[in-house]
Amino acid sequence: MNHAPQKAQPFGCIVAVSPDVVLRDLGVQGKKAVHAPGLGEDADVDLDAKAYAQYPKLTEAEVKALVVDDKWLLALDTAIHGEMDRISQALTLRVKELAERYEAPVPQMVSRVAELEAKVNCHLEKMGFSWK
């Protein structure tokens, strides 16, 4: 395999795409193919060989459809929706926190603090403490 740097091609320009490149980009190279129901392993191997033989016959548009439309755009769509769900959940949690924090209005809280302060002062006086 030639690992020499290749000349950069303009976006959208595909030059002689090998089946290995397409398989790599589709993520199937080096992985066991999904078995077709009802077929034996020999039939799967035969089916894989027939599919692999079709890759050199693909047109540029078909390669773009396989690699970009069917793989990259799906992965991008999945990542975007996952991030949107995460952000949505974080915002929902934050709104709940704020709703709980500010559930009671300030005048109601001031009134409750005054009631509790009076109770504490009463108990302290009964115990003989004087702070004034």
PyMOL commands that set and color helices and strands:
alter all, ss='L'
color gray80, all
select helices_A, chain A and resi 19-26+41-57+60-101+106-126
alter helices_A, ss='H'
color red, helices_A
deselect
rebuild
show_as cartoon
